[in-house]
Amino acid sequence: MLVSAEKMLKKAKSEHYAVGQFNINNLEWIKAILLASQEMKAPVILGVSEGAAKYMCGYKTIVDMVEGMMEELNISVPVALHLDHGSYEACQKCIDAGFSSIMYDGSHEALEDNIRKTKELVEITKKKGISLEAEVGSIGGEEDGVIGRGECADPTECKQIADLGITMLAAGIGNIHGKYPENWEGLSFDTLDQIQKQTGDMPLVLHGGTGIPDEMVQKAITLGVAKINVNTECQLVFAEGTREYIEEGKDLEGKGFDPRKLLSYGTEAIKEKVIEKIKLFGSQGKA
């Protein structure tokens, strides 16, 4: 059964580790992430972007697939199914479809509009027991066509959004989605420290977890980050694993063209990457 991310993140914040949000793109992704989390006895958040939801035939399809797989694989660790960077409309659709967690991304809107819509979603999600993430300060890089430059959020604005009653807060601290450029200046820990001082016990979210050096990730956790999003890194290792399978000619051996075999290298690579991240985030054995 899917759960809200609230309890797992409050525990993570108080015990100074982070829960991984691993974005899903198809059946192989879901399977690999669930099996890795179960093996590591780690709570997990499955992230779904609007683009990925469209690809996987809609939010209801995803809910049914995740719940069915959890049952068939005997998954006992806490699993939250979370809308990533959702519009107000997408949030409503996910609530109706049975998601246990949503993110409303109003960071590109005027602060007043972000506050108004977040406030409305706080009321709805609290009634339904769904966790809610909000964002202040655009996260850099590209996410489903939305491009940001890695800005740093205003700690005062962060407090205004945090005080609305959300579950967790994503705040830009120089992080970006996708691959990090060579001239990236790194995370702004001063900004993160100021945000935590303003928002207190609120679990903070670090988007763009791919490519941030391990020591920066660990320092961010000490400064209040309790949820770290990973997507690109899993996509990269999946592509590498699939390429290796084909370059070794395995697709030409017997029934190696069977997609269940063809995608197995990439799927295993995702699982290994998720295990690696769970260990880095410190969530192993925390389920």
Secondary structure, DSSP 8 states (H G I E B T S, - for coil): ----SHHHHHHHHHHT--EEEEE--SHHHHHHHHHHHHHHT--EEEEEEHHHHHHTT-HHHHHHHHHHHHHHTT--S-EEEEEEEE-HHHHHHHHHHT-SEEEE--TTS-HHHHHHHHHHHHHHHHHHT-EEEEEES--BEEETTEEE---B--HHHHHHHHTTT-SEEEE-BS-BSSS--TT-----HHHHHHHHHHHTT--EEE---TT--HHHHHHHHHTTEEEEEE-HHHHHHHHHHHHHHHHTTGGGSTTTTSHHHHTHHHHHHHHHHHHHHHHHHT-TT--
